[in-house]
């Protein structure tokens, strides 16, 4: 049954019901996040499995087996091991520019289909890998899938959702990312116990489930009215808009989309247009949010949670178990964001989480700095539990703020004429800095030791100040009215609006 309502902002009213087709389409599209999350979570667990290390990284395997051989922080410091994780993000940042073209010319739906195909190919290569080259090639294919999915899915969700619940439905993408991470942690916990040395293949191969889900889902969903109208299919776009809104009174929204599309077609070079003065506020915020999202330190924890807990002195089973706990906290906290983002707003969530993440990282740094020595193999049970609690506190703060909002805000602030290009830049910057963190984290852990948490907490302070002064509230603002309602009323950004 559809739920009716009016979106009223700045004098603009769009009648819209929350129709089953909107809910189903959003859930199917968000499976791209499930795949992305699974890829993030699976690599950390697999790289802590002895059989996987023995086959592909024997030097690291030997280092983990010989007690006292090296610094406790440096057991996993290996460029090849980091490349296994980070190669996915290198491919993603390159693929996003091809995805920008397909998103604009072929539509959001077909771009998601292409992403699904890349995911399936990458999964097959990874599960069947017999050498390092095949392993990395599979990760590169998965990265291409991430580039295409992260380009199309947030745009699809923002454009198909009624304004008043746009934030909640868009965060479905991030919720699926967290669910994917949790599934990966649970699967790693189980496959690590499989005898015969093939558990890691099952972990990597099960990525095929969300890959197939995304592929089939993209064949079943409708494209967004914005995308159809942008490509000149006005009547089809109008019919889809009527269908997804569950009402015949769609003329105001339809005319706004047509006008935005007409304006967009006047822009022949959207990437060049991003550099114009009037696009700087959106570009600066989108780019900075991606950089800051990675410098919270979240991916350092999520990529390498089992490795990190091993390094902190936990046993192999305990480290995987702790990773499962953090994964579950991640999912629950993202649900909190879905319920609160369109009520309390984007800024409040970002600022509250900034305090929470800073305090939890500071506590972790103090505990490790005092109690965990270079060659220590374990820490007391009480302190180990406290570290897990603080990691969970950090993860929960990120999961209801910088995680989902880092994708939501950029997807809703760009006007239609630069939206696809803006999303490309957003994904590119995110993948670039994700690659940097993934490639550097184990080396940073080796050299910074406990100070790595001080490093990331310092960045949390910087990004919180950025939000206070430069990030405007976009809660309940129609996408096509963003310039008038948000940018022209901001103390700084209004100077860039002509």
C-alpha positions as CSV (number, residue, x, y, z in Angstrom):
1,X,0.0,0.0,0.0
2,X,1.3,3.4,-0.9
3,X,1.8,6.1,1.7
4,X,0.8,9.6,0.6
5,X,2.2,13.0,1.3
6,X,3.4,16.3,0.1
7,X,7.0,17.5,0.0
8,X,6.9,21.2,0.9
9,X,10.1,23.2,0.8
10,X,10.6,26.8,-0.1
11,X,7.1,27.0,-1.5
12,X,7.6,24.0,-3.8
13,X,5.1,21.2,-3.4
14,X,5.6,17.8,-5.2
15,X,2.8,15.3,-4.5
16,X,4.4,11.9,-4.0
17,X,3.5,8.6,-2.4
18,X,6.0,6.0,-1.2
19,X,5.1,3.4,-3.7
20,X,6.1,-0.2,-3.7
21,X,8.0,0.3,-7.0
22,X,10.2,3.0,-5.3
23,X,11.0,0.8,-2.4
24,X,11.7,-2.3,-4.5
25,X,13.8,-0.3,-7.0
26,X,15.8,1.3,-4.2
27,X,16.5,-2.0,-2.5
28,X,17.6,-3.7,-5.7
29,X,19.8,-0.8,-6.7
30,X,21.4,-0.7,-3.2
31,X,22.7,-4.2,-3.7
32,X,25.6,-2.5,-5.4
33,X,26.5,-1.4,-1.9
34,X,26.2,-5.0,-0.7
35,X,28.9,-6.0,-3.2
36,X,31.1,-3.0,-2.3
37,X,30.9,-3.8,1.4
38,X,31.6,-7.5,0.8
39,X,34.7,-6.6,-1.1
40,X,35.9,-4.3,1.7
41,X,35.2,-6.8,4.5
42,X,36.4,-10.0,2.8
43,X,40.0,-8.8,2.0
44,X,40.9,-8.2,5.6
45,X,39.8,-11.6,6.8
46,X,41.3,-13.5,3.9
47,X,44.7,-11.7,4.4
48,X,44.8,-13.0,8.0
49,X,44.2,-16.6,6.9
50,X,47.4,-18.7,7.1
51,X,46.5,-20.8,4.0
52,X,46.0,-17.7,1.9
53,X,49.3,-16.1,3.2
54,X,51.2,-19.4,2.7
55,X,50.1,-19.6,-1.0
56,X,50.5,-16.0,-2.1
57,X,52.6,-14.2,0.5
58,X,55.0,-16.8,2.1
59,X,57.2,-14.0,3.5
60,X,54.3,-12.6,5.5
61,X,53.2,-16.1,6.6
62,X,56.7,-16.8,7.9
63,X,56.8,-13.5,9.8
64,X,53.4,-14.3,11.5
65,X,54.6,-17.7,12.6
66,X,57.9,-16.9,14.1
67,X,57.4,-15.2,17.5
68,X,59.4,-12.2,18.4
69,X,60.9,-12.0,14.8
70,X,59.7,-8.5,14.2
71,X,57.8,-5.6,15.7
72,X,54.3,-6.6,16.6
73,X,53.1,-3.7,14.5
74,X,55.0,-4.8,11.5
75,X,54.0,-8.4,11.0
76,X,51.9,-7.7,7.9
77,X,53.9,-4.8,6.4
78,X,54.2,-6.0,2.8
79,X,53.6,-4.1,-0.4
80,X,52.1,-7.1,-2.2
81,X,49.6,-7.7,0.5
82,X,48.6,-4.1,0.5
83,X,48.3,-4.2,-3.3
84,X,45.9,-7.1,-3.1
85,X,43.5,-4.9,-1.1
86,X,44.2,-1.5,-2.7
87,X,44.2,-2.6,-6.4
88,X,40.4,-2.7,-6.3
89,X,40.3,1.0,-5.5
90,X,42.9,1.9,-8.1
91,X,40.7,0.3,-10.8
92,X,37.6,2.0,-9.4
93,X,39.0,5.5,-9.6
94,X,39.9,4.9,-13.3
95,X,36.6,3.2,-14.2
96,X,34.5,6.0,-12.7
97,X,35.2,8.2,-15.7
98,X,33.9,5.6,-18.1
99,X,31.0,5.2,-15.7
100,X,30.3,9.0,-16.0
101,X,29.8,8.6,-19.8
102,X,27.5,5.5,-19.5
103,X,25.5,7.1,-16.7
104,X,24.8,10.1,-18.8
105,X,24.3,8.5,-22.2
106,X,23.0,5.0,-21.4
107,X,21.2,5.8,-18.1
108,X,21.6,4.8,-14.4
109,X,20.1,1.3,-14.9
110,X,22.4,0.1,-17.7
111,X,25.4,1.4,-15.8
112,X,24.4,-0.7,-12.8
113,X,24.1,-3.7,-15.2
114,X,27.7,-3.1,-16.4
115,X,28.8,-3.0,-12.8
116,X,27.2,-6.3,-12.1
117,X,29.0,-8.0,-15.0
118,X,32.4,-6.6,-13.9
119,X,31.6,-8.0,-10.4
120,X,30.8,-11.5,-11.7
121,X,34.1,-11.6,-13.7
122,X,36.2,-10.4,-10.8
123,X,34.6,-12.9,-8.4
124,X,35.4,-15.8,-10.8
125,X,39.0,-14.7,-11.2
126,X,39.5,-14.3,-7.4
127,X,38.0,-17.6,-6.4
128,X,39.9,-19.5,-9.1
129,X,43.3,-17.7,-8.5
130,X,46.4,-19.8,-8.8
131,X,48.9,-17.0,-8.7
132,X,49.3,-13.4,-7.5
133,X,48.7,-11.9,-11.0
134,X,45.3,-13.7,-11.3
135,X,44.5,-12.6,-7.8
136,X,45.1,-8.9,-8.5
137,X,43.5,-9.1,-12.0
138,X,40.3,-10.3,-10.2
139,X,40.5,-7.4,-7.8
140,X,40.9,-5.0,-10.7
141,X,37.7,-6.3,-12.3
142,X,35.9,-5.9,-9.0
143,X,37.3,-2.4,-8.9
144,X,35.8,-1.6,-12.2
145,X,32.5,-2.8,-10.9
146,X,32.8,-0.6,-7.8
147,X,33.6,2.4,-10.1
148,X,30.4,1.9,-12.1
149,X,28.2,1.0,-9.2
150,X,29.3,3.9,-7.0
151,X,28.7,6.2,-9.9
152,X,25.2,5.0,-10.8
153,X,23.6,3.8,-7.5
154,X,23.7,7.0,-5.4
155,X,22.3,9.0,-8.4
156,X,19.6,6.4,-9.0
157,X,18.5,6.5,-5.4
158,X,18.5,10.3,-5.1
159,X,16.5,10.8,-8.3
160,X,13.9,8.1,-7.7
161,X,13.1,8.9,-4.1
162,X,10.5,11.4,-2.9
163,X,12.2,14.4,-1.5
164,X,11.1,14.0,2.1
165,X,12.7,10.5,2.4
166,X,15.5,11.0,-0.1
167,X,18.1,10.8,2.7
168,X,16.8,7.6,4.1
169,X,16.5,5.8,0.8
170,X,19.9,6.9,-0.4
171,X,21.4,5.6,2.8
172,X,20.1,2.1,1.7
173,X,23.3,2.1,-0.4
174,X,25.5,2.6,2.7
175,X,23.4,0.2,4.8
176,X,24.1,-2.5,2.2
177,X,27.8,-1.6,2.3
178,X,27.7,-2.3,6.1
179,X,25.7,-5.5,5.7
180,X,28.2,-6.6,3.0
181,X,31.0,-6.0,5.5
182,X,29.2,-8.0,8.2
183,X,28.5,-10.9,5.9
184,X,32.1,-10.9,4.8
185,X,33.3,-11.0,8.5
186,X,30.8,-13.8,9.3
187,X,31.9,-15.8,6.3
188,X,35.6,-15.3,7.1
189,X,34.9,-16.5,10.6
190,X,33.4,-19.7,9.2
191,X,35.8,-20.4,6.3
192,X,38.9,-19.8,8.4
193,X,38.0,-23.1,10.2
194,X,37.7,-25.2,6.9
195,X,40.4,-27.8,6.7
196,X,42.3,-28.4,3.5
197,X,43.4,-24.8,2.7
198,X,40.5,-23.8,0.5
199,X,38.4,-21.7,2.9
200,X,39.8,-18.4,1.4
201,X,38.5,-19.5,-2.1
202,X,35.0,-19.9,-0.6
203,X,35.2,-16.5,1.0
204,X,36.2,-14.8,-2.3
205,X,33.8,-16.9,-4.4
206,X,30.7,-16.0,-2.3
207,X,31.0,-12.5,-3.6
208,X,29.2,-13.9,-6.6
209,X,25.9,-13.8,-4.7
210,X,25.6,-10.0,-4.4
211,X,27.1,-9.7,-7.9
212,X,24.3,-11.8,-9.4
213,X,21.7,-9.9,-7.3
214,X,22.9,-6.5,-8.7
215,X,23.0,-7.8,-12.2
216,X,19.5,-9.3,-12.1
217,X,18.2,-6.3,-10.1
218,X,19.4,-3.9,-12.8
219,X,17.5,-5.8,-15.4
220,X,14.2,-5.5,-13.4
221,X,14.2,-1.8,-12.2
222,X,13.1,1.2,-14.2
223,X,15.4,4.0,-15.1
224,X,14.9,7.3,-13.3
225,X,12.7,10.0,-14.8
226,X,15.6,12.4,-14.7
227,X,17.8,10.1,-16.7
228,X,15.0,9.4,-19.3
229,X,14.2,13.1,-19.7
230,X,17.9,14.0,-19.9
231,X,18.2,11.6,-22.9
232,X,15.1,13.1,-24.7
233,X,12.6,10.4,-23.8
234,X,10.1,12.8,-22.3
235,X,6.9,10.8,-22.5
236,X,8.6,7.7,-21.1
237,X,10.1,9.8,-18.3
238,X,6.7,11.3,-17.5
239,X,5.1,7.8,-17.4
240,X,7.8,6.5,-15.1
241,X,7.4,9.6,-12.9
242,X,3.7,9.0,-12.6
243,X,4.3,5.4,-11.8
244,X,6.9,5.9,-9.1
245,X,5.1,8.8,-7.5
246,X,1.7,6.9,-7.4
247,X,-0.3,10.0,-8.5
248,X,-1.4,11.8,-11.7
249,X,-0.4,15.2,-10.2
250,X,3.2,15.1,-11.3
251,X,3.2,18.2,-13.6
252,X,5.1,20.5,-11.2
253,X,8.0,18.0,-10.7
254,X,8.0,16.9,-14.3
255,X,8.3,20.5,-15.6
256,X,11.1,21.2,-13.1
257,X,13.0,18.1,-14.3
258,X,12.4,19.1,-18.0
259,X,13.7,22.6,-17.3
260,X,16.7,21.3,-15.5
261,X,17.3,18.9,-18.4
262,X,17.0,21.7,-21.0
263,X,19.6,23.8,-19.0
264,X,21.8,20.7,-18.7
265,X,21.9,20.2,-22.5
266,X,23.3,23.7,-22.9
267,X,26.4,22.5,-21.1
268,X,28.5,20.7,-23.7
269,X,31.4,20.1,-21.3
270,X,30.1,19.1,-17.9
271,X,33.6,18.5,-16.4
272,X,34.8,21.9,-17.6
273,X,31.6,23.4,-16.2
274,X,32.5,21.9,-12.8
275,X,35.4,24.4,-12.7
276,X,33.2,27.4,-13.1
277,X,32.7,29.8,-10.2
278,X,29.1,28.8,-9.6
279,X,30.1,25.1,-9.3
280,X,32.9,25.6,-6.7
281,X,30.8,25.2,-3.6
282,X,29.4,21.8,-4.6
283,X,32.8,20.7,-5.9
284,X,34.7,21.8,-2.8
285,X,32.2,20.1,-0.5
286,X,32.0,16.9,-2.5
287,X,35.8,16.5,-2.8
288,X,36.5,17.4,0.8
289,X,33.9,15.0,2.1
290,X,35.5,12.1,0.2
291,X,39.0,13.0,1.5
292,X,37.7,13.4,5.1
293,X,35.7,10.2,4.9
294,X,38.9,8.2,4.3
295,X,40.9,10.1,6.8
296,X,38.6,9.3,9.7
297,X,40.5,6.0,9.6
298,X,37.4,3.9,9.0
299,X,38.7,1.9,6.1
300,X,42.0,1.2,7.9
301,X,39.8,-0.5,10.5
302,X,37.4,-2.2,8.1
303,X,39.9,-3.4,5.6
304,X,42.3,-4.8,8.1
305,X,40.1,-5.5,11.2
306,X,41.3,-9.1,11.7
307,X,44.9,-8.1,10.9
308,X,44.6,-5.2,13.2
309,X,43.2,-7.2,16.1
310,X,45.9,-9.8,15.5
311,X,48.5,-7.0,15.6
312,X,47.0,-5.8,18.9
313,X,47.7,-9.2,20.4
314,X,44.3,-11.0,19.9
315,X,44.4,-14.6,18.8
316,X,43.4,-15.5,15.3
317,X,39.9,-16.6,16.3
318,X,39.4,-13.7,18.6
319,X,40.4,-11.2,15.9
320,X,37.9,-12.6,13.4
321,X,35.2,-12.6,16.2
322,X,36.0,-9.0,17.1
323,X,35.7,-8.1,13.4
324,X,32.2,-9.6,13.3
325,X,31.2,-7.5,16.3
326,X,32.4,-4.3,14.7
327,X,30.6,-5.3,11.5
328,X,27.3,-5.8,13.4
329,X,27.7,-2.4,15.1
330,X,28.3,-0.9,11.7
331,X,25.0,-2.3,10.4
332,X,22.9,-1.3,13.4
333,X,24.3,2.2,13.4
334,X,23.6,2.7,9.7
335,X,20.0,1.9,10.5
336,X,20.0,4.7,13.1
337,X,21.1,7.0,10.3
338,X,18.3,6.0,8.0
339,X,15.7,6.9,10.7
340,X,17.4,10.2,11.7
341,X,19.0,11.8,8.6
342,X,15.8,13.3,7.4
343,X,14.7,14.3,10.9
344,X,17.7,15.8,12.7
345,X,19.6,16.7,9.5
346,X,23.0,16.1,8.0
347,X,25.0,18.6,9.9
348,X,23.9,17.4,13.4
349,X,24.9,13.8,12.6
350,X,28.3,14.8,11.3
351,X,29.1,17.0,14.2
352,X,28.0,14.6,16.9
353,X,29.9,11.8,15.3
354,X,33.0,14.0,15.1
355,X,33.1,14.2,18.9
356,X,32.4,10.5,19.3
357,X,35.1,9.4,16.9
358,X,37.7,11.7,18.3
359,X,37.2,10.5,21.9
360,X,37.2,6.8,21.0
361,X,40.4,7.1,18.9
362,X,42.2,9.0,21.6
363,X,41.3,6.3,24.2
364,X,42.6,3.6,21.8
365,X,45.9,5.5,21.3
366,X,46.4,5.9,25.1
367,X,45.7,2.2,25.8
368,X,48.0,1.0,23.1
369,X,50.7,3.5,23.8
370,X,50.9,2.5,27.5
371,X,50.2,-1.2,27.4
372,X,51.1,-2.7,24.1
373,X,54.9,-3.0,23.5
374,X,56.6,-3.8,20.2
375,X,57.1,-7.5,20.9
376,X,54.2,-8.2,23.1
377,X,52.0,-11.1,21.9
378,X,48.9,-10.3,23.9
379,X,47.3,-7.8,26.2
380,X,45.1,-8.3,29.3
381,X,41.5,-9.5,28.6
382,X,40.0,-6.4,30.2
383,X,42.0,-4.0,28.0
384,X,41.4,-6.1,24.9
385,X,37.6,-5.8,25.6
386,X,38.0,-2.0,26.1
387,X,39.8,-1.7,22.7
388,X,37.0,-3.6,21.0
389,X,34.4,-1.3,22.7
390,X,36.3,1.8,21.6
391,X,36.6,0.5,18.1
392,X,32.8,-0.2,18.1
393,X,32.2,3.3,19.5
394,X,34.2,4.8,16.6
395,X,32.6,2.6,14.0
396,X,29.1,3.4,15.2
397,X,29.8,7.2,15.0
398,X,31.1,6.8,11.5
399,X,28.2,4.6,10.4
400,X,25.5,7.1,11.2
401,X,27.4,10.1,9.8
402,X,30.5,10.2,7.6
403,X,29.8,6.8,6.1
404,X,26.4,7.4,4.5
405,X,26.5,11.2,4.4
406,X,29.8,11.1,2.5
407,X,27.8,9.6,-0.4
408,X,24.4,11.2,0.2
409,X,25.4,14.9,0.3
410,X,27.4,14.9,-3.0
411,X,24.6,13.0,-4.8
412,X,22.1,15.7,-3.9
413,X,24.0,19.0,-4.2
414,X,25.0,19.1,-7.9
415,X,22.5,20.5,-10.4
416,X,21.5,18.2,-13.3
417,X,23.9,19.7,-15.8
418,X,26.9,18.7,-13.7
419,X,25.4,15.9,-11.6
420,X,27.0,13.0,-13.5
421,X,30.4,14.7,-13.8
422,X,30.2,15.7,-10.1
423,X,29.4,12.2,-9.1
424,X,32.4,11.0,-11.2
425,X,34.7,13.4,-9.4
426,X,33.2,12.3,-6.1
427,X,33.8,8.6,-6.7
428,X,37.3,9.3,-8.2
429,X,38.4,11.2,-5.1
430,X,36.9,8.6,-2.8
431,X,38.6,5.7,-4.6
432,X,41.9,7.6,-4.8
433,X,42.1,8.2,-1.1
434,X,40.7,4.8,-0.3
435,X,43.6,3.4,-2.4
436,X,46.1,5.6,-0.6
437,X,44.9,4.5,2.8
438,X,44.7,0.8,1.8
439,X,48.1,0.8,0.2
440,X,49.8,2.7,3.1
441,X,48.0,1.5,6.2
442,X,50.1,-1.5,7.1
443,X,53.3,0.5,6.6
444,X,51.8,3.4,8.6
445,X,50.9,1.0,11.4
446,X,54.5,-0.4,11.3
447,X,56.1,3.1,11.6
448,X,53.5,5.1,13.5
449,X,52.5,2.2,15.9
450,X,49.9,3.5,18.3
451,X,50.3,7.0,17.0
452,X,48.3,6.1,13.9
453,X,45.1,6.6,16.0
454,X,46.4,10.1,17.0
455,X,47.0,10.8,13.3
456,X,43.4,9.9,12.4
457,X,41.8,11.6,15.4
458,X,43.6,14.8,14.4
459,X,41.9,14.7,11.0
460,X,38.5,14.1,12.7
461,X,39.0,17.5,14.4
462,X,39.8,19.2,11.1
463,X,36.8,17.7,9.3
464,X,34.4,18.7,12.1
465,X,35.6,22.3,11.8
466,X,35.0,22.1,8.1
467,X,31.4,21.0,8.7
468,X,30.7,23.8,11.2
469,X,31.7,26.6,8.8
470,X,31.3,25.3,5.2
471,X,28.7,22.4,5.0
472,X,25.1,23.7,4.7
473,X,22.0,21.7,5.7
474,X,20.3,20.0,2.7
475,X,17.6,18.2,4.6
476,X,14.3,18.1,2.8
477,X,15.5,20.4,0.0
478,X,14.4,19.3,-3.5
479,X,17.4,18.6,-5.7
480,X,16.4,21.1,-8.4
481,X,15.9,23.9,-5.9
482,X,19.2,23.5,-4.1
483,X,20.8,26.6,-5.6
484,X,18.0,29.0,-4.5
485,X,17.3,27.5,-1.1
486,X,20.8,26.4,0.0
487,X,23.7,28.0,-1.9
488,X,22.3,31.6,-2.3
489,X,21.6,31.8,1.4
490,X,25.0,30.5,2.8
491,X,27.3,33.1,4.4
492,X,30.2,32.1,2.1
493,X,28.9,30.1,-0.9
494,X,26.4,32.8,-1.9
495,X,29.4,34.9,-3.2
496,X,29.9,32.2,-5.8
497,X,26.3,32.3,-7.1
498,X,25.8,34.6,-10.1
